[in-house]
């Protein structure tokens, strides 16, 4: 691991994903909302994949989710 003693920088709400959004310029409230969208969306897509075994469709949906959250 790099410097920092293995600690993950967290956003205001405690999420490393929110912190990543903050580092790319989103204000804290927006970063936290986008992080919530990403986490909940990917959780749902994981369940979808387990139920349907349609990896191609789920991967396409995940790509769209991440693109939308980052724009």
HELIX and SHEET records of a PDB file:
HELIX    1   1 UNK A   16  UNK A   23  1                                   8    
HELIX    2   2 UNK A   28  UNK A   52  1                                  25    
HELIX    3   3 UNK A   55  UNK A   70  1                                  16    
END                                                                             
